[in-house]
Amino acid sequence: MNEFFAYMARLRLIRRWSLMRNTQPENDAEHSLQVAMIAHALAVAGKKQYGRDVDPEHVATLAIYHDAAEVLTGDLPTPVKYHSGVLREAYGQVEEAATAKLQAMLPETVAEEIGRCLTERGTLACRLVKAADRISAYIHCLEEQRAGNREFDAAAESIRGSIEAIDLPEVRDFMQTCIPAFLLTLDELNR
């Protein structure tokens, strides 16, 4: 019996932003889909506009699995995870152990390819997924702010700064051309 996909189905049970009051809850499954769509778009733009040697479908697949370990670890809030070097290192070890456990659950026919998606680090594809992850978090902050939730003001500012520090023009382009639409109402989008 292979439990991997049964665990992946539980991504929808992992709540994000657990230390903050949310007007609209978000789970890891929803987040992973949004990250995959954004990462794919970033990779396509990088390939077509900036001549990058990147496979957009691979980037999207990495994004689908980017938070897979959280079905075992939960979503540790950013202020806790990055509070100190000691905590960051300890959480990294916990995440590695969770990833190894998930890899061991993979059916043999897909273990090599999906296993690589769980462990790939340091590539351009991973940088694009990380950028998409940050953009997705920023979008959630914007949505919370639009709902009048000031709890996300500092997070939005901090995350926006981290996105602006990413040295990839396709990220800058996405922020300039796509993010403003997230500030519109449905009626405004339909005009």
Backbone hydrogen bonds, N-H to C=O, Kabsch-Sander energy under -0.5 kcal/mol:
donor,donor_aa,acceptor,acceptor_aa,energy
3,E,1,M,-0.6
4,F,105,M,-0.8
7,Y,3,E,-2.3
8,M,4,F,-2.4
9,A,5,F,-1.8
10,R,7,Y,-1.6
11,L,8,M,-1.8
12,R,9,A,-0.8
13,L,10,R,-2.0
14,I,11,L,-1.2
15,R,13,L,-0.8
16,R,26,E,-2.8
20,M,17,W,-1.7
28,D,11,L,-0.9
28,D,14,I,-2.1
29,A,11,L,-0.9
31,H,27,N,-2.4
32,S,28,D,-2.7
33,L,29,A,-1.9
34,Q,30,E,-2.2
35,V,31,H,-2.8
36,A,32,S,-2.4
37,M,33,L,-2.3
38,I,34,Q,-2.5
39,A,35,V,-3.1
40,H,36,A,-2.3
41,A,37,M,-2.1
42,L,38,I,-2.7
43,A,39,A,-2.5
44,V,40,H,-2.7
45,A,41,A,-2.6
46,G,42,L,-2.8
47,K,43,A,-2.5
48,K,44,V,-3.0
49,Q,45,A,-2.8
50,Y,45,A,-0.9
50,Y,46,G,-0.8
51,G,47,K,-0.7
52,R,46,G,-2.4
54,V,52,R,-1.5
59,V,55,D,-2.2
60,A,56,P,-2.4
61,T,57,E,-2.1
62,L,58,H,-2.7
63,A,59,V,-2.2
64,I,60,A,-1.9
65,Y,61,T,-1.4
66,H,63,A,-1.0
68,A,65,Y,-2.0
70,E,67,D,-1.8
71,V,68,A,-2.0
72,L,69,A,-2.0
73,T,69,A,-1.8
74,G,70,E,-2.1
76,L,74,G,-1.0
80,V,77,P,-1.1
81,K,77,P,-2.8
82,Y,78,T,-2.5
83,H,80,V,-1.4
88,R,84,S,-2.6
89,E,85,G,-2.6
90,A,86,V,-2.5
91,Y,87,L,-3.0
92,G,88,R,-2.1
93,Q,89,E,-1.9
94,V,90,A,-2.1
95,E,91,Y,-2.9
96,E,92,G,-2.3
97,A,93,Q,-2.3
98,A,94,V,-2.4
99,T,95,E,-2.6
100,A,96,E,-2.5
101,K,97,A,-2.2
102,L,98,A,-2.4
103,Q,99,T,-2.8
104,A,100,A,-2.0
105,M,101,K,-0.7
105,M,102,L,-1.2
106,L,102,L,-0.6
106,L,103,Q,-1.2
110,V,107,P,-1.7
111,A,107,P,-1.2
112,E,108,E,-0.5
114,I,110,V,-2.5
115,G,110,V,-0.5
115,G,111,A,-2.0
116,R,112,E,-1.7
117,C,113,E,-1.4
118,L,114,I,-1.6
119,T,115,G,-1.1
120,E,116,R,-2.0
127,R,123,T,-2.0
128,L,124,L,-2.4
129,V,125,A,-2.0
130,K,126,C,-2.6
131,A,127,R,-2.3
132,A,128,L,-2.5
133,D,129,V,-2.5
134,R,130,K,-2.1
135,I,131,A,-2.5
136,S,132,A,-2.7
137,A,133,D,-2.0
138,Y,134,R,-2.4
139,I,135,I,-2.6
140,H,136,S,-2.1
141,C,137,A,-2.1
142,L,138,Y,-2.5
143,E,139,I,-2.5
144,E,140,H,-2.4
145,Q,141,C,-2.6
146,R,142,L,-2.6
147,A,143,E,-1.2
148,G,145,Q,-2.0
149,N,144,E,-2.5
150,R,148,G,-1.0
152,F,149,N,-1.2
153,D,150,R,-1.9
156,A,152,F,-2.6
157,E,153,D,-2.0
158,S,154,A,-2.6
159,I,155,A,-3.0
160,R,156,A,-2.6
161,G,157,E,-2.1
162,S,158,S,-1.9
163,I,159,I,-2.1
164,E,160,R,-2.6
165,A,161,G,-1.2
166,I,163,I,-1.7
168,L,166,I,-1.5
171,V,168,L,-1.2
172,R,168,L,-1.5
173,D,169,P,-2.7
174,F,170,E,-2.0
175,M,171,V,-2.4
176,Q,172,R,-2.2
177,T,173,D,-2.8
178,C,174,F,-2.7
179,I,174,F,-1.3
181,A,178,C,-1.0
182,F,179,I,-1.8
183,L,180,P,-1.5
184,L,181,A,-1.4
189,L,185,T,-2.3
190,N,186,L,-1.9
191,R,188,E,-0.8
